[in-house]
Amino acid sequence: MQLDFPYRVDARGRSGEVAEEAHVRDLIEQLLFTNPGERVNRPDFGSGLLQLVFAPNSTELAAALQFSVQAALQQYLGNRIDTDDVAIEAEDSTLRVTVRYRLRGDAQPRTASFEREI
């Protein structure tokens, strides 16, 4: 069992725990929405996704975002997942990211979708 994200206290008064599959999904979310420099002991951790959101919308920007997110997933979670696809949509003030991946050692495809108001 792994600690849940965001951190919570369960009904027993202990740290909330989740199964491995849910923990990996939590790790993906943390990576996507952490800007490099936010973590003191890991200043290069993060995807930089939120830094590019306010740039003018274009196909080039979408390609850059997709490339940087896939690179971050490979760098930080490559030992846990194989990334099949990343889709990023910015609509009004909402950012949607969908990641299709497989856990290492498991051929079952999984999809994780995240939304953030920006």
Backbone hydrogen bonds, N-H to C=O, Kabsch-Sander energy under -0.5 kcal/mol:
donor,donor_aa,acceptor,acceptor_aa,energy
2,Q,18,V,-2.5
4,D,16,G,-2.5
10,D,14,R,-3.2
13,G,10,D,-1.9
16,G,8,R,-2.9
18,V,2,Q,-2.8
23,H,19,A,-2.2
24,V,20,E,-2.4
25,R,21,E,-1.7
26,D,22,A,-2.1
27,L,23,H,-2.2
28,I,24,V,-2.2
29,E,25,R,-2.1
30,Q,26,D,-2.4
31,L,27,L,-2.4
32,L,28,I,-2.6
33,F,29,E,-2.0
34,T,31,L,-0.9
37,G,43,P,-1.4
38,E,35,N,-2.1
40,V,38,E,-0.5
45,F,42,R,-1.8
47,S,31,L,-1.2
47,S,34,T,-1.3
48,G,34,T,-1.1
49,L,32,L,-0.5
51,Q,48,G,-0.7
52,L,48,G,-0.9
52,L,49,L,-0.8
55,A,52,L,-1.3
62,A,58,S,-2.2
63,A,59,T,-2.1
64,A,60,E,-2.4
65,L,61,L,-2.9
66,Q,62,A,-2.4
67,F,63,A,-2.5
68,S,64,A,-2.7
69,V,65,L,-2.5
70,Q,66,Q,-2.3
71,A,67,F,-2.3
72,A,68,S,-2.2
73,L,69,V,-2.6
74,Q,70,Q,-2.2
75,Q,71,A,-2.6
76,Y,72,A,-2.7
77,L,73,L,-2.0
78,G,74,Q,-0.9
80,R,77,L,-2.0
81,I,77,L,-2.5
82,D,102,R,-2.6
83,T,81,I,-0.5
84,D,100,R,-2.9
85,D,100,R,-1.9
87,A,98,T,-2.7
89,E,96,R,-2.8
91,E,89,E,-0.5
91,E,94,T,-2.7
94,T,91,E,-2.6
95,L,116,R,-3.0
96,R,89,E,-3.2
96,R,94,T,-0.5
97,V,114,F,-2.6
98,T,87,A,-2.7
99,V,112,A,-3.0
100,R,85,D,-2.9
101,Y,99,V,-0.5
101,Y,110,R,-2.5
102,R,82,D,-1.9
103,L,108,Q,-0.5
104,R,80,R,-2.9
106,D,103,L,-2.1
110,R,101,Y,-3.0
112,A,99,V,-2.6
114,F,97,V,-2.8
116,R,95,L,-2.1
118,I,93,S,-3.4
